[in-house]
Amino acid sequence: MKTNRVQFRPGLSMAEFMERYPSNEECEAVLIESRWPCGIACPAWGRGQNSMFRREGRLYVQ
């Protein structure tokens, strides 16, 4: 399994993380950019159509 680049950032304590990303929206944006730096793409088909939606407060990406 690949190492999560966001989770294992050197030198970033929980307090620093909370200061840098004070809202869920800001944190979510950074996570999405870290996970899909070139945009969302299907591993089998490459880039294609995708969508994001929320249900009961959770973000879904398909």
Predicted model as a PDB file, atoms N, CA, C, CB and O in Angstrom, pLDDT in the B-factor column:
MODEL        1                                                                  
ATOM      1  N   MET A   1       0.848  -1.177   0.000  1.00 60.00           N  
ATOM      2  CA  MET A   1       0.000   0.000   0.000  1.00 60.00           C  
ATOM      3  C   MET A   1       0.891   1.237   0.000  1.00 60.00           C  
ATOM      4  CB  MET A   1      -0.964  -0.001   1.222  1.00 60.00           C  
ATOM      5  O   MET A   1       1.895   1.286   0.712  1.00 60.00           O  
ATOM      6  N   LYS A   2       0.524   2.231  -0.796  1.00 68.00           N  
ATOM      7  CA  LYS A   2       1.292   3.464  -0.852  1.00 68.00           C  
ATOM      8  C   LYS A   2       1.142   4.257   0.448  1.00 68.00           C  
ATOM      9  CB  LYS A   2       0.849   4.311  -2.048  1.00 68.00           C  
ATOM     10  O   LYS A   2       0.125   4.163   1.136  1.00 68.00           O  
ATOM     11  N   THR A   3       2.160   5.026   0.764  1.00 65.00           N  
ATOM     12  CA  THR A   3       2.112   5.913   1.917  1.00 65.00           C  
ATOM     13  C   THR A   3       1.255   7.118   1.575  1.00 65.00           C  
ATOM     14  CB  THR A   3       3.535   6.350   2.348  1.00 65.00           C  
ATOM     15  O   THR A   3       1.401   7.700   0.501  1.00 65.00           O  
ATOM     16  N   ASN A   4       0.379   7.490   2.463  1.00 66.00           N  
ATOM     17  CA  ASN A   4      -0.469   8.656   2.284  1.00 66.00           C  
ATOM     18  C   ASN A   4       0.374   9.901   2.507  1.00 66.00           C  
ATOM     19  CB  ASN A   4      -1.686   8.622   3.249  1.00 66.00           C  
ATOM     20  O   ASN A   4       0.878  10.118   3.609  1.00 66.00           O  
ATOM     21  N   ARG A   5       0.534  10.725   1.469  1.00 66.00           N  
ATOM     22  CA  ARG A   5       1.400  11.904   1.555  1.00 66.00           C  
ATOM     23  C   ARG A   5       0.881  12.929   2.546  1.00 66.00           C  
ATOM     24  CB  ARG A   5       1.545  12.546   0.194  1.00 66.00           C  
ATOM     25  O   ARG A   5       1.677  13.632   3.169  1.00 66.00           O  
ATOM     26  N   VAL A   6      -0.412  13.034   2.707  1.00 63.00           N  
ATOM     27  CA  VAL A   6      -0.967  14.015   3.631  1.00 63.00           C  
ATOM     28  C   VAL A   6      -0.787  13.540   5.067  1.00 63.00           C  
ATOM     29  CB  VAL A   6      -2.457  14.268   3.328  1.00 63.00           C  
ATOM     30  O   VAL A   6      -0.387  14.317   5.935  1.00 63.00           O  
ATOM     31  N   GLN A   7      -1.077  12.283   5.317  1.00 64.00           N  
ATOM     32  CA  GLN A   7      -1.021  11.748   6.671  1.00 64.00           C  
ATOM     33  C   GLN A   7       0.387  11.776   7.245  1.00 64.00           C  
ATOM     34  CB  GLN A   7      -1.550  10.337   6.689  1.00 64.00           C  
ATOM     35  O   GLN A   7       0.551  12.025   8.440  1.00 64.00           O  
ATOM     36  N   PHE A   8       1.400  11.531   6.436  1.00 63.00           N  
ATOM     37  CA  PHE A   8       2.760  11.410   6.931  1.00 63.00           C  
ATOM     38  C   PHE A   8       3.642  12.589   6.550  1.00 63.00           C  
ATOM     39  CB  PHE A   8       3.368  10.147   6.422  1.00 63.00           C  
ATOM     40  O   PHE A   8       4.825  12.407   6.262  1.00 63.00           O  
ATOM     41  N   ARG A   9       3.086  13.786   6.546  1.00 59.00           N  
ATOM     42  CA  ARG A   9       3.891  14.966   6.271  1.00 59.00           C  
ATOM     43  C   ARG A   9       4.825  15.201   7.452  1.00 59.00           C  
ATOM     44  CB  ARG A   9       2.994  16.212   6.008  1.00 59.00           C  
ATOM     45  O   ARG A   9       4.362  15.265   8.591  1.00 59.00           O  
ATOM     46  N   PRO A  10       6.111  15.328   7.212  1.00 69.00           N  
ATOM     47  CA  PRO A  10       7.044  15.528   8.319  1.00 69.00           C  
ATOM     48  C   PRO A  10       6.854  16.897   8.973  1.00 69.00           C  
ATOM     49  CB  PRO A  10       8.484  15.379   7.827  1.00 69.00           C  
ATOM     50  O   PRO A  10       6.646  17.905   8.297  1.00 69.00           O  
ATOM     51  N   GLY A  11       6.929  16.907  10.290  1.00 72.00           N  
ATOM     52  CA  GLY A  11       6.934  18.163  11.024  1.00 72.00           C  
ATOM     53  C   GLY A  11       5.599  18.857  11.175  1.00 72.00           C  
ATOM     54  O   GLY A  11       5.573  20.033  11.539  1.00 72.00           O  
ATOM     55  N   LEU A  12       4.487  18.188  10.914  1.00 75.00           N  
ATOM     56  CA  LEU A  12       3.176  18.831  11.028  1.00 75.00           C  
ATOM     57  C   LEU A  12       2.418  18.183  12.177  1.00 75.00           C  
ATOM     58  CB  LEU A  12       2.367  18.718   9.694  1.00 75.00           C  
ATOM     59  O   LEU A  12       1.912  17.068  12.050  1.00 75.00           O  
ATOM     60  N   SER A  13       2.344  18.883  13.289  1.00 81.00           N  
ATOM     61  CA  SER A  13       1.628  18.356  14.448  1.00 81.00           C  
ATOM     62  C   SER A  13       0.128  18.548  14.255  1.00 81.00           C  
ATOM     63  CB  SER A  13       2.101  19.045  15.751  1.00 81.00           C  
ATOM     64  O   SER A  13      -0.299  19.240  13.331  1.00 81.00           O  
ATOM     65  N   MET A  14      -0.661  17.940  15.119  1.00 82.00           N  
ATOM     66  CA  MET A  14      -2.117  18.090  15.039  1.00 82.00           C  
ATOM     67  C   MET A  14      -2.512  19.553  15.239  1.00 82.00           C  
ATOM     68  CB  MET A  14      -2.816  17.197  16.091  1.00 82.00           C  
ATOM     69  O   MET A  14      -3.406  20.050  14.555  1.00 82.00           O  
ATOM     70  N   ALA A  15      -1.862  20.235  16.158  1.00 88.00           N  
ATOM     71  CA  ALA A  15      -2.170  21.658  16.400  1.00 88.00           C  
ATOM     72  C   ALA A  15      -1.854  22.490  15.152  1.00 88.00           C  
ATOM     73  CB  ALA A  15      -1.364  22.196  17.622  1.00 88.00           C  
ATOM     74  O   ALA A  15      -2.633  23.369  14.783  1.00 88.00           O  
ATOM     75  N   GLU A  16      -0.730  22.221  14.510  1.00 87.00           N  
ATOM     76  CA  GLU A  16      -0.374  22.952  13.290  1.00 87.00           C  
ATOM     77  C   GLU A  16      -1.351  22.632  12.164  1.00 87.00           C  
ATOM     78  CB  GLU A  16       1.063  22.613  12.855  1.00 87.00           C  
ATOM     79  O   GLU A  16      -1.726  23.513  11.390  1.00 87.00           O  
ATOM     80  N   PHE A  17      -1.757  21.382  12.078  1.00 82.00           N  
ATOM     81  CA  PHE A  17      -2.728  20.981  11.067  1.00 82.00           C  
ATOM     82  C   PHE A  17      -4.039  21.735  11.265  1.00 82.00           C  
ATOM     83  CB  PHE A  17      -2.969  19.460  11.118  1.00 82.00           C  
ATOM     84  O   PHE A  17      -4.606  22.266  10.310  1.00 82.00           O  
ATOM     85  N   MET A  18      -4.519  21.782  12.504  1.00 87.00           N  
ATOM     86  CA  MET A  18      -5.785  22.469  12.797  1.00 87.00           C  
ATOM     87  C   MET A  18      -5.674  23.970  12.523  1.00 87.00           C  
ATOM     88  CB  MET A  18      -6.199  22.231  14.264  1.00 87.00           C  
ATOM     89  O   MET A  18      -6.647  24.602  12.112  1.00 87.00           O  
ATOM     90  N   GLU A  19      -4.500  24.531  12.748  1.00 91.00           N  
ATOM     91  CA  GLU A  19      -4.298  25.957  12.474  1.00 91.00           C  
ATOM     92  C   GLU A  19      -4.271  26.217  10.969  1.00 91.00           C  
ATOM     93  CB  GLU A  19      -2.988  26.454  13.124  1.00 91.00           C  
ATOM     94  O   GLU A  19      -4.822  27.209  10.493  1.00 91.00           O  
ATOM     95  N   ARG A  20      -3.627  25.320  10.228  1.00 88.00           N  
ATOM     96  CA  ARG A  20      -3.501  25.486   8.784  1.00 88.00           C  
ATOM     97  C   ARG A  20      -4.826  25.232   8.065  1.00 88.00           C  
ATOM     98  CB  ARG A  20      -2.429  24.550   8.242  1.00 88.00           C  
ATOM     99  O   ARG A  20      -5.137  25.905   7.082  1.00 88.00           O  
ATOM    100  N   TYR A  21      -5.598  24.275   8.544  1.00 88.00           N  
ATOM    101  CA  TYR A  21      -6.870  23.907   7.916  1.00 88.00           C  
ATOM    102  C   TYR A  21      -7.990  23.971   8.954  1.00 88.00           C  
ATOM    103  CB  TYR A  21      -6.787  22.483   7.286  1.00 88.00           C  
ATOM    104  O   TYR A  21      -8.445  22.935   9.439  1.00 88.00           O  
ATOM    105  N   PRO A  22      -8.433  25.174   9.295  1.00 90.00           N  
ATOM    106  CA  PRO A  22      -9.399  25.320  10.385  1.00 90.00           C  
ATOM    107  C   PRO A  22     -10.813  24.825  10.079  1.00 90.00           C  
ATOM    108  CB  PRO A  22      -9.472  26.741  10.771  1.00 90.00           C  
ATOM    109  O   PRO A  22     -11.579  24.544  11.001  1.00 90.00           O  
ATOM    110  N   SER A  23     -11.163  24.716   8.814  1.00 90.00           N  
ATOM    111  CA  SER A  23     -12.521  24.264   8.497  1.00 90.00           C  
ATOM    112  C   SER A  23     -12.472  22.939   7.747  1.00 90.00           C  
ATOM    113  CB  SER A  23     -13.270  25.325   7.660  1.00 90.00           C  
ATOM    114  O   SER A  23     -11.459  22.589   7.142  1.00 90.00           O  
ATOM    115  N   ASN A  24     -13.569  22.219   7.797  1.00 86.00           N  
ATOM    116  CA  ASN A  24     -13.665  20.957   7.068  1.00 86.00           C  
ATOM    117  C   ASN A  24     -13.500  21.173   5.576  1.00 86.00           C  
ATOM    118  CB  ASN A  24     -14.997  20.278   7.351  1.00 86.00           C  
ATOM    119  O   ASN A  24     -12.889  20.350   4.895  1.00 86.00           O  
ATOM    120  N   GLU A  25     -14.038  22.272   5.060  1.00 87.00           N  
ATOM    121  CA  GLU A  25     -13.970  22.546   3.625  1.00 87.00           C  
ATOM    122  C   GLU A  25     -12.530  22.739   3.169  1.00 87.00           C  
ATOM    123  CB  GLU A  25     -14.797  23.784   3.279  1.00 87.00           C  
ATOM    124  O   GLU A  25     -12.139  22.223   2.121  1.00 87.00           O  
ATOM    125  N   GLU A  26     -11.733  23.478   3.945  1.00 89.00           N  
ATOM    126  CA  GLU A  26     -10.330  23.695   3.587  1.00 89.00           C  
ATOM    127  C   GLU A  26      -9.542  22.388   3.650  1.00 89.00           C  
ATOM    128  CB  GLU A  26      -9.695  24.741   4.515  1.00 89.00           C  
ATOM    129  O   GLU A  26      -8.728  22.111   2.769  1.00 89.00           O  
ATOM    130  N   CYS A  27      -9.775  21.602   4.667  1.00 86.00           N  
ATOM    131  CA  CYS A  27      -9.101  20.319   4.817  1.00 86.00           C  
ATOM    132  C   CYS A  27      -9.486  19.380   3.667  1.00 86.00           C  
ATOM    133  CB  CYS A  27      -9.451  19.679   6.180  1.00 86.00           C  
ATOM    134  O   CYS A  27      -8.634  18.706   3.089  1.00 86.00           O  
ATOM    135  N   GLU A  28     -10.748  19.352   3.358  1.00 86.00           N  
ATOM    136  CA  GLU A  28     -11.244  18.495   2.277  1.00 86.00           C  
ATOM    137  C   GLU A  28     -10.619  18.869   0.941  1.00 86.00           C  
ATOM    138  CB  GLU A  28     -12.767  18.587   2.181  1.00 86.00           C  
ATOM    139  O   GLU A  28     -10.248  17.992   0.161  1.00 86.00           O  
ATOM    140  N   ALA A  29     -10.499  20.163   0.672  1.00 88.00           N  
ATOM    141  CA  ALA A  29      -9.904  20.628  -0.581  1.00 88.00           C  
ATOM    142  C   ALA A  29      -8.452  20.171  -0.705  1.00 88.00           C  
ATOM    143  CB  ALA A  29      -9.985  22.155  -0.675  1.00 88.00           C  
ATOM    144  O   ALA A  29      -8.020  19.760  -1.781  1.00 88.00           O  
ATOM    145  N   VAL A  30      -7.703  20.242   0.386  1.00 86.00           N  
ATOM    146  CA  VAL A  30      -6.306  19.801   0.377  1.00 86.00           C  
ATOM    147  C   VAL A  30      -6.221  18.296   0.173  1.00 86.00           C  
ATOM    148  CB  VAL A  30      -5.604  20.198   1.686  1.00 86.00           C  
ATOM    149  O   VAL A  30      -5.362  17.821  -0.570  1.00 86.00           O  
ATOM    150  N   LEU A  31      -7.091  17.547   0.816  1.00 85.00           N  
ATOM    151  CA  LEU A  31      -7.088  16.095   0.654  1.00 85.00           C  
ATOM    152  C   LEU A  31      -7.410  15.687  -0.780  1.00 85.00           C  
ATOM    153  CB  LEU A  31      -8.086  15.458   1.609  1.00 85.00           C  
ATOM    154  O   LEU A  31      -6.780  14.781  -1.325  1.00 85.00           O  
ATOM    155  N   ILE A  32      -8.379  16.346  -1.384  1.00 85.00           N  
ATOM    156  CA  ILE A  32      -8.756  16.049  -2.765  1.00 85.00           C  
ATOM    157  C   ILE A  32      -7.602  16.378  -3.704  1.00 85.00           C  
ATOM    158  CB  ILE A  32     -10.021  16.837  -3.169  1.00 85.00           C  
ATOM    159  O   ILE A  32      -7.293  15.595  -4.602  1.00 85.00           O  
ATOM    160  N   GLU A  33      -6.967  17.523  -3.508  1.00 87.00           N  
ATOM    161  CA  GLU A  33      -5.831  17.913  -4.349  1.00 87.00           C  
ATOM    162  C   GLU A  33      -4.660  16.949  -4.170  1.00 87.00           C  
ATOM    163  CB  GLU A  33      -5.386  19.348  -4.019  1.00 87.00           C  
ATOM    164  O   GLU A  33      -3.956  16.645  -5.133  1.00 87.00           O  
ATOM    165  N   SER A  34      -4.449  16.471  -2.957  1.00 86.00           N  
ATOM    166  CA  SER A  34      -3.361  15.528  -2.699  1.00 86.00           C  
ATOM    167  C   SER A  34      -3.658  14.160  -3.313  1.00 86.00           C  
ATOM    168  CB  SER A  34      -3.126  15.388  -1.189  1.00 86.00           C  
ATOM    169  O   SER A  34      -2.764  13.502  -3.845  1.00 86.00           O  
ATOM    170  N   ARG A  35      -4.891  13.753  -3.236  1.00 84.00           N  
ATOM    171  CA  ARG A  35      -5.275  12.427  -3.747  1.00 84.00           C  
ATOM    172  C   ARG A  35      -5.314  12.394  -5.261  1.00 84.00           C  
ATOM    173  CB  ARG A  35      -6.632  12.019  -3.195  1.00 84.00           C  
ATOM    174  O   ARG A  35      -4.885  11.419  -5.878  1.00 84.00           O  
ATOM    175  N   TRP A  36      -5.834  13.468  -5.870  1.00 81.00           N  
ATOM    176  CA  TRP A  36      -5.986  13.524  -7.318  1.00 81.00           C  
ATOM    177  C   TRP A  36      -5.363  14.813  -7.859  1.00 81.00           C  
ATOM    178  CB  TRP A  36      -7.480  13.432  -7.713  1.00 81.00           C  
ATOM    179  O   TRP A  36      -6.097  15.708  -8.277  1.00 81.00           O  
ATOM    180  N   PRO A  37      -4.026  14.936  -7.863  1.00 83.00           N  
ATOM    181  CA  PRO A  37      -3.387  16.184  -8.303  1.00 83.00           C  
ATOM    182  C   PRO A  37      -3.651  16.523  -9.769  1.00 83.00           C  
ATOM    183  CB  PRO A  37      -1.905  16.096  -8.079  1.00 83.00           C  
ATOM    184  O   PRO A  37      -3.604  17.694 -10.146  1.00 83.00           O  
ATOM    185  N   CYS A  38      -3.924  15.527 -10.591  1.00 79.00           N  
ATOM    186  CA  CYS A  38      -4.200  15.762 -12.022  1.00 79.00           C  
ATOM    187  C   CYS A  38      -5.684  15.601 -12.339  1.00 79.00           C  
ATOM    188  CB  CYS A  38      -3.378  14.798 -12.892  1.00 79.00           C  
ATOM    189  O   CYS A  38      -6.061  15.462 -13.502  1.00 79.00           O  
ATOM    190  N   GLY A  39      -6.507  15.620 -11.330  1.00 80.00           N  
ATOM    191  CA  GLY A  39      -7.937  15.414 -11.521  1.00 80.00           C  
ATOM    192  C   GLY A  39      -8.307  13.959 -11.291  1.00 80.00           C  
ATOM    193  O   GLY A  39      -7.445  13.081 -11.288  1.00 80.00           O  
ATOM    194  N   ILE A  40      -9.561  13.717 -11.104  1.00 80.00           N  
ATOM    195  CA  ILE A  40     -10.049  12.377 -10.821  1.00 80.00           C  
ATOM    196  C   ILE A  40     -10.005  11.546 -12.104  1.00 80.00           C  
ATOM    197  CB  ILE A  40     -11.489  12.422 -10.238  1.00 80.00           C  
ATOM    198  O   ILE A  40     -10.464  11.989 -13.156  1.00 80.00           O  
ATOM    199  N   ALA A  41      -9.453  10.345 -12.006  1.00 78.00           N  
ATOM    200  CA  ALA A  41      -9.345   9.478 -13.173  1.00 78.00           C  
ATOM    201  C   ALA A  41      -9.571   8.033 -12.746  1.00 78.00           C  
ATOM    202  CB  ALA A  41      -7.963   9.639 -13.861  1.00 78.00           C  
ATOM    203  O   ALA A  41      -9.163   7.624 -11.659  1.00 78.00           O  
ATOM    204  N   CYS A  42     -10.218   7.274 -13.605  1.00 75.00           N  
ATOM    205  CA  CYS A  42     -10.417   5.850 -13.382  1.00 75.00           C  
ATOM    206  C   CYS A  42      -9.098   5.135 -13.638  1.00 75.00           C  
ATOM    207  CB  CYS A  42     -11.549   5.287 -14.295  1.00 75.00           C  
ATOM    208  O   CYS A  42      -8.474   5.371 -14.673  1.00 75.00           O  
ATOM    209  N   PRO A  43      -8.647   4.257 -12.720  1.00 74.00           N  
ATOM    210  CA  PRO A  43      -7.401   3.544 -12.950  1.00 74.00           C  
ATOM    211  C   PRO A  43      -7.424   2.682 -14.215  1.00 74.00           C  
ATOM    212  CB  PRO A  43      -7.091   2.684 -11.762  1.00 74.00           C  
ATOM    213  O   PRO A  43      -6.391   2.494 -14.857  1.00 74.00           O  
ATOM    214  N   ALA A  44      -8.583   2.168 -14.567  1.00 77.00           N  
ATOM    215  CA  ALA A  44      -8.685   1.296 -15.735  1.00 77.00           C  
ATOM    216  C   ALA A  44      -8.848   2.076 -17.046  1.00 77.00           C  
ATOM    217  CB  ALA A  44      -9.853   0.347 -15.560  1.00 77.00           C  
ATOM    218  O   ALA A  44      -8.295   1.684 -18.074  1.00 77.00           O  
ATOM    219  N   TRP A  45      -9.596   3.162 -17.009  1.00 74.00           N  
ATOM    220  CA  TRP A  45      -9.949   3.866 -18.238  1.00 74.00           C  
ATOM    221  C   TRP A  45      -9.265   5.214 -18.394  1.00 74.00           C  
ATOM    222  CB  TRP A  45     -11.421   4.058 -18.295  1.00 74.00           C  
ATOM    223  O   TRP A  45      -9.348   5.822 -19.462  1.00 74.00           O  
ATOM    224  N   GLY A  46      -8.600   5.690 -17.368  1.00 72.00           N  
ATOM    225  CA  GLY A  46      -7.997   7.017 -17.445  1.00 72.00           C  
ATOM    226  C   GLY A  46      -9.021   8.090 -17.116  1.00 72.00           C  
ATOM    227  O   GLY A  46     -10.026   7.835 -16.453  1.00 72.00           O  
ATOM    228  N   ARG A  47      -8.744   9.288 -17.591  1.00 69.00           N  
ATOM    229  CA  ARG A  47      -9.668  10.395 -17.293  1.00 69.00           C  
ATOM    230  C   ARG A  47     -11.030  10.137 -17.904  1.00 69.00           C  
ATOM    231  CB  ARG A  47      -9.106  11.729 -17.809  1.00 69.00           C  
ATOM    232  O   ARG A  47     -11.160   9.491 -18.944  1.00 69.00           O  
ATOM    233  N   GLY A  48     -12.001  10.641 -17.256  1.00 68.00           N  
ATOM    234  CA  GLY A  48     -13.362  10.476 -17.746  1.00 68.00           C  
ATOM    235  C   GLY A  48     -14.302  11.322 -16.933  1.00 68.00           C  
ATOM    236  O   GLY A  48     -13.880  12.231 -16.218  1.00 68.00           O  
ATOM    237  N   GLN A  49     -15.551  11.028 -17.039  1.00 73.00           N  
ATOM    238  CA  GLN A  49     -16.544  11.780 -16.287  1.00 73.00           C  
ATOM    239  C   GLN A  49     -16.502  11.340 -14.837  1.00 73.00           C  
ATOM    240  CB  GLN A  49     -17.959  11.588 -16.881  1.00 73.00           C  
ATOM    241  O   GLN A  49     -16.250  10.177 -14.522  1.00 73.00           O  
ATOM    242  N   ASN A  50     -16.751  12.288 -13.978  1.00 77.00           N  
ATOM    243  CA  ASN A  50     -16.820  11.985 -12.554  1.00 77.00           C  
ATOM    244  C   ASN A  50     -17.762  12.977 -11.907  1.00 77.00           C  
ATOM    245  CB  ASN A  50     -15.412  12.033 -11.889  1.00 77.00           C  
ATOM    246  O   ASN A  50     -18.134  13.992 -12.498  1.00 77.00           O  
ATOM    247  N   SER A  51     -18.132  12.667 -10.705  1.00 81.00           N  
ATOM    248  CA  SER A  51     -18.994  13.583  -9.973  1.00 81.00           C  
ATOM    249  C   SER A  51     -18.694  13.468  -8.488  1.00 81.00           C  
ATOM    250  CB  SER A  51     -20.488  13.292 -10.259  1.00 81.00           C  
ATOM    251  O   SER A  51     -18.180  12.457  -8.009  1.00 81.00           O  
ATOM    252  N   MET A  52     -19.026  14.516  -7.788  1.00 84.00           N  
ATOM    253  CA  MET A  52     -18.916  14.553  -6.334  1.00 84.00           C  
ATOM    254  C   MET A  52     -20.264  14.989  -5.799  1.00 84.00           C  
ATOM    255  CB  MET A  52     -17.767  15.514  -5.854  1.00 84.00           C  
ATOM    256  O   MET A  52     -20.905  15.882  -6.354  1.00 84.00           O  
ATOM    257  N   PHE A  53     -20.687  14.365  -4.731  1.00 89.00           N  
ATOM    258  CA  PHE A  53     -21.932  14.771  -4.103  1.00 89.00           C  
ATOM    259  C   PHE A  53     -21.862  14.476  -2.616  1.00 89.00           C  
ATOM    260  CB  PHE A  53     -23.136  14.058  -4.748  1.00 89.00           C  
ATOM    261  O   PHE A  53     -21.022  13.699  -2.163  1.00 89.00           O  
ATOM    262  N   ARG A  54     -22.739  15.094  -1.875  1.00 91.00           N  
ATOM    263  CA  ARG A  54     -22.794  14.897  -0.431  1.00 91.00           C  
ATOM    264  C   ARG A  54     -24.078  14.183  -0.065  1.00 91.00           C  
ATOM    265  CB  ARG A  54     -22.690  16.239   0.316  1.00 91.00           C  
ATOM    266  O   ARG A  54     -25.147  14.436  -0.622  1.00 91.00           O  
ATOM    267  N   ARG A  55     -23.934  13.287   0.889  1.00 93.00           N  
ATOM    268  CA  ARG A  55     -25.103  12.617   1.455  1.00 93.00           C  
ATOM    269  C   ARG A  55     -24.848  12.498   2.944  1.00 93.00           C  
ATOM    270  CB  ARG A  55     -25.362  11.202   0.791  1.00 93.00           C  
ATOM    271  O   ARG A  55     -23.844  11.926   3.370  1.00 93.00           O  
ATOM    272  N   GLU A  56     -25.747  13.032   3.719  1.00 92.00           N  
ATOM    273  CA  GLU A  56     -25.638  13.027   5.184  1.00 92.00           C  
ATOM    274  C   GLU A  56     -24.283  13.561   5.649  1.00 92.00           C  
ATOM    275  CB  GLU A  56     -25.852  11.609   5.726  1.00 92.00           C  
ATOM    276  O   GLU A  56     -23.674  13.034   6.580  1.00 92.00           O  
ATOM    277  N   GLY A  57     -23.821  14.637   4.966  1.00 85.00           N  
ATOM    278  CA  GLY A  57     -22.596  15.298   5.369  1.00 85.00           C  
ATOM    279  C   GLY A  57     -21.317  14.689   4.836  1.00 85.00           C  
ATOM    280  O   GLY A  57     -20.248  15.277   5.002  1.00 85.00           O  
ATOM    281  N   ARG A  58     -21.387  13.534   4.204  1.00 87.00           N  
ATOM    282  CA  ARG A  58     -20.186  12.885   3.672  1.00 87.00           C  
ATOM    283  C   ARG A  58     -20.027  13.192   2.198  1.00 87.00           C  
ATOM    284  CB  ARG A  58     -20.241  11.368   3.891  1.00 87.00           C  
ATOM    285  O   ARG A  58     -21.005  13.261   1.453  1.00 87.00           O  
ATOM    286  N   LEU A  59     -18.776  13.378   1.784  1.00 85.00           N  
ATOM    287  CA  LEU A  59     -18.470  13.629   0.383  1.00 85.00           C  
ATOM    288  C   LEU A  59     -18.247  12.300  -0.318  1.00 85.00           C  
ATOM    289  CB  LEU A  59     -17.230  14.548   0.236  1.00 85.00           C  
ATOM    290  O   LEU A  59     -17.468  11.468   0.147  1.00 85.00           O  
ATOM    291  N   TYR A  60     -18.929  12.104  -1.434  1.00 88.00           N  
ATOM    292  CA  TYR A  60     -18.762  10.911  -2.254  1.00 88.00           C  
ATOM    293  C   TYR A  60     -18.192  11.334  -3.601  1.00 88.00           C  
ATOM    294  CB  TYR A  60     -20.115  10.146  -2.430  1.00 88.00           C  
ATOM    295  O   TYR A  60     -18.607  12.339  -4.178  1.00 88.00           O  
ATOM    296  N   VAL A  61     -17.237  10.555  -4.092  1.00 82.00           N  
ATOM    297  CA  VAL A  61     -16.629  10.800  -5.395  1.00 82.00           C  
ATOM    298  C   VAL A  61     -16.865   9.555  -6.237  1.00 82.00           C  
ATOM    299  CB  VAL A  61     -15.091  11.135  -5.273  1.00 82.00           C  
ATOM    300  O   VAL A  61     -16.543   8.443  -5.821  1.00 82.00           O  
ATOM    301  N   GLN A  62     -17.427   9.751  -7.417  1.00 79.00           N  
ATOM    302  CA  GLN A  62     -17.631   8.600  -8.297  1.00 79.00           C  
ATOM    303  C   GLN A  62     -17.301   8.968  -9.713  1.00 79.00           C  
ATOM    304  CB  GLN A  62     -19.063   8.085  -8.209  1.00 79.00           C  
ATOM    305  O   GLN A  62     -17.410   8.132 -10.610  1.00 79.00           O  
TER     306      GLN A  62                                                      
ENDMDL                                                                          
END                                                                             
